Amino acid sequence: MAETATNLETPAPPAELRRAPVVENNRGLGWLTDKLTAFTEGKTPRWWWMLFLPAAFFATVVLPTMLIYQISTGIGVWGNNHPVMWGWDIINFVWWVGVAHAGTLISAMLFLTRQHGRTTFGRMAEGMTVFSVMMAGLYPAIHIGRAWFAWFMFPVPTYEGMWPQFRSPLMWDVFAVNTYLMVSTLFWYMGLIPDIALLRDRSKTRVRKFIYGLFALGWTGSARQWHHFEKAYVVLAGLCTLLVFTVSSIVGLDFATSQLAGWHATIFPLYFVVGAVYCGFGMVLVLLIPLRKLCHLEDIITTRHLDRICKLTLVSSLCITYIYLMEYYIAWYSGNPYERWVFSHRLLGHTYWYGGWIMLCVNFLSAQLLWFKRFRQNLKLVFILAVLINIGMWFERFTIIVGSLYQDFLPANWGFYKQTWVDICTYLGTLGTFFMLYLLFIRFLPMIPVAEVKSVLPQGNPHHPLGGAKGGRS
Amino acid sequence: MSAKTYGLIAEFDTPAAILEAAGKVRDAGYHRWDVFTPFPIHGIDKVMGFRNSPVGWFSLLFGGGAFVGTMGLIWYCNAFDYPNIVGGKPMFSPPMSFVPAYILMVLGAAVGAFVGMVAMNQLPRWHHPLFGKKRFEMVSRDKFFLVIGATDPKFSETETRRLLEQAGGSHVELVEDED
């Protein structure tokens, strides 16, 4: 039978339709393994310490000092006061939740759509998610004023017989943020298990072997393990994708269910999701561009990958611009004088006009530079733009929160908001904590998913000549 | 310390080689064998005859349980044990309890997927007989291993060894399980 079968020759696709390799320069499996684990096994580079020490100072000195001062003294040490009861704390909460979102979007959604390029930077984005949700969760917990009563938010049976009030979106938020933290941590950790097993197998010292061995859970890499692992990973990716759309929308509902002009809009859940994703792409670029250079990962995180992220950033910029325009249009079209007042004062008010302009100029205008290939290929400029996007998105939240609160329905009720040094130092503390955790992550865990990258290489494909297949097309 | 035979291990260099060898071992009629690879090999599931992993059912069970449980909890808290009128809203209504129930369903389903993966793989475990083999450390790097268990009814040290060598395996060695 076999002798009579004709050898079917399928024509090779034209060059422009062929998929570019995920890893450049045709690297083998062994080379990749050594390369990708080198950073966790080698000597700590000087730049790592130079970044780590200041971050650790803000994380371990500034942030705890600010928290102790605020909790022991009271909310008054912040600038929050009537009528602006939500200040930097809630702005930063929304901002950190936003930063988290792109991580999940990149790692979970691009996984489900089988984008091979995602394997290289997915883990770095997931790490970003985990640490920024931690920072986000911190703010509401201390914003409640009496942080020692934070457990009231959970349905714990107590002698008072009191239960949380589930009709409030603020209560939903408690569950949304905690769930987000737990699910993204699970997703991140589960993806890490085979790579921790790799580090265990490569460990030279007993201590390393013991610690990595503990977290690898005894992974052997058998086909049965991979079989269940892949299934669980797809399920988790799908669940994370659900969270991309729910967490920020619930944060948006915190605002939308109030009666305040500028907040009371049905577009808010979507608005916050899109804003979150946009801001998160900015943060991904802020982290990826320097790390790629400093850790010598140019062959693995290629310019093509960064180019794709830039394009996604541009798309989310256009989405957010559409929502800005829609917001203004509806404010005008509603004929509601309070809405019109709030929206005209976002740009032309005498106090916070700058917030609205920064938001429009950065989030809409400057992101349009990403249309140009020459711009996208200049990574220094892209990095600067990514930092600007994070600032612009911070001002968007400032405009929404403070801009709506400081002048509500009654002029007698109008007020003014100014942050205090405690607000600023707490924010710097969370930034320091985020970067400290991130630096520890890249130092001690593989920041690139080694097993996943190998599985999408031609060398890992049993039907490809480089993977040992006889015949076939190269 | 008594050592009993765990099985025979053979080493392969490429994913195509291990896939081919797996096919040969299956055709020879072995049942208790497994391949160990640095990453999932495309097509190995078919050769080894795996059925759909039940991890998804764990996820459904945990997620569904969390959804129903949260609905019940909210009803118990706000409508039964401590009914309290807030803004004239009903004590319990599906729209208001859907959001937390949905969120906790996602959490439950995620925990279910993880628990399912760990349980089906019989993890965590402190030790595995294969960890005693020095060369097996390469399994997470760029080598591919095939192990035929000594508990397989067809297992015989000489015959099985010959099969593995014919299939192209190098460093065919006996693995011992030390208890």
Interface residues (C-beta under 8 A of the other chain):
Chain A: G28 L29 G30 T33 P155 G161 M162 W163 P164 Q165 F166 R167 S168 P169 M171 W172 F175 A176 T179 M182 V183 L186 F187 M190 P194 A197 L198 R200 D201 R202 L217 G218 W219 T220 G221 S222 A223 R224 Q225 W226 H227 H228 F229 E230 K231 A232 V235 L236 L239 C240 L242 L243 T246 I250 L253 A451 E452 K454 S455 Q459 G460 N461 P462 H463 G467 G468 A469 K470
Chain B: D13 T14 P15 A16 A17 I18 L19 D34 V35 F36 T37 P38 F39 P40 I41 H42 G43 I44 D45 M48 F50 N52 S53 V55 G56 S59 L73 I74 C77 N78 D81 Y82 N84 V86 G87 K89 M96 S97 V99 P100 Y102 I103 L104 V106 L107 A109 A110 V111 A113 F114 G116 M117 V118 M120 N121 L123 P124 R125 W126 H127 H128 L130 F131 E137 M138 V139 S140 R141 D142
